[in-house]
Amino acid sequence: MTQLRREPLAEQAAEALLERIRGGEWALGQKLPGETTLAPQLGVGRSTIREAIRHLAGRGVLATRQGAGVFVTALDEPEDWDQVLRRADIAAVIEARIAIEVEASALAAERRTLSDLRAMKRAAEERDLHRSGVEEHVDADTVLHRSIVLAAHNQILTELFDTFTPRSRQAMIELLRRRGEHGGEADHLIHMRILEAIAHRDAESAAALTRDHLLALKAKLP
């Protein structure tokens, strides 16, 4: 069996034990061999094994039961909860955006004025200029989507959008940073298609395009 030679030994021992658990050497709920057995197998001291077990216990893989030994409590390291919660928050934000913006796009197609169309066109042009910086792009994108909501001429939808904007902004910044790309040509074109549907008073297409765009964002959650 391969022995461990590089620092930090405890972390390496923990990874070696985790790989053996993943490989099925010990079943869920099974008791691990004692320190005197594991230490020579990994070529480390018993204190290193104890530290490795503490590492894996802290990660939810092992549990030490007083007087009984060390037992397997998970067959792999559970996903980091901070990551889980951030991803869930982004998904919830996108779902809320769908609830607000799909209806707003449909109403905008029915109610938009020439002034609304000019405002949306200016916002789209400004958004297209901010493809590089994540925060600048999200802010320009928000202005465009708000111009669509305003064109719906529904005060409650506007208030919902404005109240929701700070939470939405942080979630979208997080999403785009995770994806490592934003503001591409395809993304620009879908927004132009939404505006075109609104301009042609095609409420069904405007709503469908908006929904598809936001669902695509959700589907790309890492």
Buried (B, 14 or more C-beta within 10 A) or exposed (E): EEEBEEEEBBBBBBBBBBEBBEEEEBEEEEEBBEBEEBBBBBBBBEEBBBBBBBBBBEBEBBBBEEEEEBBBBBBEBEEEEEEEEBBEBBBEBBEBBBBBBBBBBBBBBBBBEEEBBEBBBEBBEBBBEBBEEBEBBBBBBBBBBBBBBBBBBBEEBBEBBEEBBEEBBBBBBBBBEBEEEBBEEEBBEBBEBBBEBBBEEBBEBBBBBBBBBBBEBBEEBE
